[in-house]
Amino acid sequence: MTDIRTLATVWLDGCSGCHMSLLDMDERLIELSSQFQLVYSPLVDRKTFPERVDVTLVEGAVASVEDLKKIRRIREHTGVLVSLGDCALTGNVSAMRNTCGPQPVMLRVYEQNVLQPQIPTEGVPALLNRVRPVHEVVPVDVYVPGCPPSADTIYRVLSELLAGHVPTLGGVAHFG
Amino acid sequence: MSAESNVRTLTIDGEEISARADQTILEAAREHKLAIPTLCHLDGLSEVGACRMCLVEVKGARRLLPACVTRVEEGMEVTTHNPKIDRYRTMILELFFAERNHICSICVANGNCELQSLALTLGMTHVEIPYQYPQLPVDASHPRFTVDHNRCVLCTRCVRVCSEIEGANTWGVMGRGAQSLVITDLKEPWGESETCTSCGKCVQVCPTGALFEKDRAGSKVRKQPDFLPYLRIMREGEQ
């Protein structure tokens, strides 16, 4: 594996808990920041995904047309794609609507018990009929289970990637 | 029958062991601290060979055999772990996860679930098989217990404990294949069951969060199925 210099993190359909867990690495973030450059993330300002990123951590499932567009571009421009957390891995809570489809969810949120009912259509991406785990849409290199994965688990993944290994989390981290 | 004819000598993972003729491969292996993963098996209940997690390779057999319902034989050569067996077990586990809606993060059994721990021990980090997302009912009509079919793996431990230990025969299975459901009486709501004694044994033996106690739903209480072998021994002692 080539030298890892750039890191990106993305937030698809998830609760941001995986990113909280990432921040939960505390002082280890300082150690990592001297080895990685964080080039794209909800935590930094850059708005477009760079041409080339060595490692991208993906939080969340693929739930909207925008998620779909994003993850395809990210895959194309990423060396090692890491599915981070249960939403990315299994669909998790994000995929609970798959038993009924998106329509009842839209009605529940935007029409029932709302003073001015309206289903938003402008400025928001359309929902996909089915929420999907990341690996059902694009090939994934590393799977990190957990809701969220612990800070220790994320640190282990990043350390191993820096050391030139592609980590496997089987027997190390569990769903939930 | 002489004592010697009751003994069988076999090898499990290259280790030569002796077992009683009426023992299964699983019993013999566990007596010798050789680990074989199981899900539907529970000490104290009869075996059904439903989950297939305990598949092992027996030299000369054309297919993998479930260790829980295969009796030991003289000269048997059993392999409990190799890449082929591991692949089958992981696939079976993936089928369990894909078949219903197992969402560990919001489950009452999170951290105390046998399905979840199997995924950890077998190193299953994701499911390649497309999830089915079936629409399944939750029956909370019983004052103390709930059955959530989304989390059921159809191991039938509840059915067996209700019949074999409690003697109430409240639980049964309806339907076929993935459409099967565990039901109370003739699919009456659990709360209206006339046979249920509300003993709670089914809840204690359920390996997942499919059966749970309402007042403990949020506290992640570990289930206690350890009473079964004890009950069995005490009852057999009486006869």
Interface residues (C-beta under 8 A of the other chain):
Chain A: S83 D86 L89 T90 G91 N92 V93 A95 M96 N98 T99 C100 R130 P133 H135 E136 V140 Y143 V144 P145 C147 T168 L169 G170 G171 A173 H174 F175 G176
Chain B: F97 N101 I103 C104 S105 I106 C107 N110 G111 C113 Q116 S117 A119 L120 T121 L122 G123 M124 T125 H126 V127 E128 P130 Y131 Y133 P134 Q135 L136
